[in-house]
Amino acid sequence: MARIQKDRGGWQPQATLNRQDPGLIHVHGLGINPADGTLYAATHTGLFTVRDGAGQRVADRLQDTTGFTVVGPTTSWAAATPTSATSS
């Protein structure tokens, strides 16, 4: 599992997108950040925030985020594997 935490430095991408972004599809898990009420969606194509019915990618990468849970304000745990759409 990889710990995902947003701080002053922002999110650190591990692999950048190298083709058209498929967007928020195939949801594996949902969680709400108790600090600000933001809804997160862990999907087959990465981690997204959801506001006003639209998904916004959290980082510039694709991964199959198969496990996800919010463990506290601004802190989540996720398990993910790269997809064929990531660069090396």
Secondary structure, DSSP 8 states (H G I E B T S, - for coil): -EEEE--TT----SS-B-S----S-SEEEEEE-TTT--EEEEETTEEEEEETTEEEESSS--EEEEEEEEEETTEEEEEEEE-TTB--
